[in-house]
């Protein structure tokens, strides 16, 4: 059964997209978040043409990816302050 992540976190640094489950678990180190939290973690490559979403659905890790054939993913920058 597919479940939705409760919150999405965007990792803003370009990511080596050869990484899979274990490599993308860098959310612990860089975002200070627990991959088992049920939140979704979004990673984008340097060219912004490939996006991966990592989340734990209760039974195991899920990694979803999308590669654009044309164009780039836009990145919204929100300043907190």
Backbone bond lengths (Angstrom), bond angles and torsions (degrees), N, CA, C in turn:
res aa  C-N    CA-C-N  psi(-1)  N-CA   C-N-CA  omega(-1)  CA-C   N-CA-C  phi
1 X - - - 1.449 - - 1.523 109.17 -
2 X 1.301 116.50 134.74 1.459 121.14 178.61 1.518 109.91 -86.81
3 X 1.305 115.21 133.38 1.463 119.29 175.58 1.517 108.62 -121.94
4 X 1.305 116.46 151.93 1.459 120.85 179.91 1.517 110.23 -87.43
5 X 1.353 116.08 140.45 1.462 118.36 172.57 1.526 109.76 -62.28
6 X 1.327 117.08 144.96 1.463 120.48 -178.25 1.523 112.49 -75.85
7 X 1.314 117.37 -27.61 1.468 122.25 179.90 1.526 107.20 -150.96
8 X 1.332 117.64 146.57 1.464 121.50 177.80 1.518 110.03 -108.85
9 X 1.317 115.80 134.12 1.460 122.96 176.11 1.522 107.59 -115.67
10 X 1.335 117.01 132.68 1.461 122.22 178.74 1.517 109.16 -101.93
11 X 1.333 115.77 122.06 1.460 121.02 173.61 1.521 106.03 -84.71
12 X 1.337 117.84 115.89 1.465 121.39 -167.76 1.521 114.69 -85.20
13 X 1.312 118.38 -12.44 1.470 120.02 177.91 1.522 109.56 -86.28
14 X 1.346 117.11 145.14 1.470 118.76 175.83 1.530 110.10 -57.77
15 X 1.330 116.01 141.96 1.457 122.05 -173.80 1.518 110.72 -119.91
16 X 1.329 116.43 142.15 1.461 122.16 173.50 1.525 107.30 -69.93
17 X 1.314 116.71 108.64 1.455 120.62 -173.02 1.523 113.85 -79.41
18 X 1.327 117.91 2.92 1.462 119.62 172.18 1.519 109.84 -74.77
19 X 1.326 116.00 -13.08 1.470 120.92 179.12 1.523 109.62 -68.90
20 X 1.308 114.61 149.07 1.455 119.25 173.59 1.523 108.44 -123.74
21 X 1.296 117.99 -136.05 1.462 121.72 -172.81 1.525 112.93 -54.34
22 X 1.323 117.33 -55.72 1.463 120.46 -175.48 1.520 112.21 -69.79
23 X 1.323 117.53 -41.74 1.462 120.71 -179.53 1.513 112.70 -65.40
24 X 1.317 116.80 -35.99 1.458 120.02 -179.73 1.522 112.31 -78.55
25 X 1.313 116.69 -7.94 1.460 119.52 178.22 1.525 111.04 -73.20
26 X 1.338 117.63 11.38 1.466 122.01 175.68 1.517 111.62 -64.18
27 X 1.313 116.80 -3.31 1.467 119.87 177.42 1.522 111.15 -59.81
28 X 1.319 116.42 -29.63 1.464 120.41 178.38 1.525 110.15 -63.27
29 X 1.323 117.04 -47.09 1.466 122.19 -176.42 1.518 112.37 -74.88
30 X 1.318 117.36 -47.32 1.463 120.88 -169.32 1.525 114.82 -94.31
31 X 1.307 117.72 -30.80 1.464 120.03 -179.95 1.522 112.11 -103.40
32 X 1.328 116.60 -10.34 1.458 120.06 -178.79 1.520 112.68 65.89
33 X 1.324 116.40 26.34 1.464 121.51 -178.35 1.524 109.92 -115.59
34 X 1.290 116.27 155.56 1.461 122.68 179.82 1.530 109.49 -94.27
35 X 1.344 118.20 121.14 1.463 120.19 -179.84 1.530 113.75 -59.38
36 X 1.322 118.15 -24.07 1.467 121.56 -179.65 1.527 113.04 -82.91
37 X 1.324 117.64 4.67 1.468 122.84 -174.06 1.523 114.14 -70.89
38 X 1.321 117.46 -18.21 1.459 120.19 -174.26 1.518 112.13 93.59
39 X 1.336 116.83 -6.13 1.463 121.09 175.43 1.527 109.05 -77.36
40 X 1.326 116.67 158.14 1.454 122.22 175.35 1.517 109.78 -101.53
41 X 1.326 115.90 144.17 1.460 121.51 -178.33 1.520 108.42 -123.61
42 X 1.339 116.18 121.14 1.458 122.86 -173.98 1.521 109.12 -103.84
43 X 1.337 115.66 131.99 1.459 123.36 179.37 1.522 108.51 -125.12
44 X 1.334 116.41 141.95 1.465 121.89 -179.17 1.521 108.36 -129.87
45 X 1.339 116.58 142.00 1.463 119.37 178.45 1.530 110.87 -77.10
46 X 1.329 115.90 172.37 1.467 121.79 -175.36 1.531 112.36 -59.60
47 X 1.330 117.16 -39.79 1.474 120.26 -178.92 1.528 112.89 -80.57
48 X 1.335 116.84 -5.84 1.469 123.89 -179.67 1.530 112.44 60.48
49 X 1.342 115.14 36.47 1.458 120.54 177.23 1.526 112.12 -110.92
50 X 1.332 116.85 -9.15 1.460 121.81 -178.51 1.521 109.46 -132.37
51 X 1.313 115.71 131.73 1.459 122.26 -178.83 1.527 108.16 -126.14
52 X 1.329 116.99 138.56 1.461 121.50 173.72 1.518 109.05 -127.83
53 X 1.322 114.94 143.21 1.458 122.85 177.84 1.523 107.77 -120.59
54 X 1.327 116.66 124.63 1.463 122.88 177.56 1.521 108.59 -112.55
55 X 1.325 117.39 131.26 1.465 119.88 171.52 1.520 110.11 -155.69
56 X 1.309 115.05 159.43 1.462 122.79 178.36 1.519 107.23 -104.50
57 X 1.328 116.76 123.02 1.471 119.62 -174.70 1.526 113.95 -98.75
58 X 1.324 116.94 11.14 1.456 120.26 -179.94 1.515 112.66 105.96
59 X 1.343 116.44 -31.17 1.467 121.78 178.36 1.520 112.14 -105.17
60 X 1.320 116.62 -27.17 1.461 121.40 -176.57 1.517 110.34 177.52
61 X 1.324 115.02 177.05 1.461 121.02 179.96 1.521 110.54 -79.14
62 X 1.319 115.90 145.22 1.461 123.40 174.00 1.520 107.84 -121.74
63 X 1.317 116.71 137.36 1.462 121.67 172.96 1.519 107.03 -125.74
64 X 1.316 115.80 120.79 1.458 122.69 176.59 1.518 107.42 -112.61
65 X 1.325 116.72 144.42 1.464 118.82 178.96 1.522 110.18 -138.37
66 X 1.330 113.71 155.22 1.460 121.03 175.24 1.513 108.07 -142.87
67 X 1.332 116.27 130.02 1.460 122.19 177.02 1.523 108.38 -115.90
68 X 1.322 115.30 125.79 1.461 120.29 178.39 1.523 109.83 -80.82
69 X 1.304 116.74 135.57 1.465 121.43 175.42 1.524 110.92 -81.32
70 X 1.330 116.36 -29.49 1.469 121.99 177.01 1.509 108.47 -138.93
71 X 1.319 116.40 148.30 1.455 120.55 175.90 1.519 113.04 80.68
72 X 1.325 114.47 -171.70 1.459 122.00 -177.95 1.524 109.47 -137.56
73 X 1.329 114.99 155.29 1.454 119.85 171.27 1.518 108.20 -72.06
74 X 1.312 117.21 136.34 1.454 121.00 173.69 1.518 108.95 -82.11
75 X 1.295 116.11 147.33 1.457 120.69 177.67 1.514 107.95 -120.44
76 X 1.313 115.90 123.93 1.456 121.60 179.04 1.524 108.27 -91.39
77 X 1.319 116.29 128.40 1.461 120.94 178.17 1.520 108.09 -104.35
78 X 1.319 115.84 122.52 1.459 121.32 178.76 1.512 107.74 -114.55
79 X 1.322 116.13 121.33 1.456 120.12 178.70 1.517 109.27 -92.44
80 X 1.315 115.02 130.26 1.456 120.89 178.93 1.516 107.98 -97.39
81 X 1.310 116.99 134.79 1.455 116.46 179.71 1.428 114.15 167.87
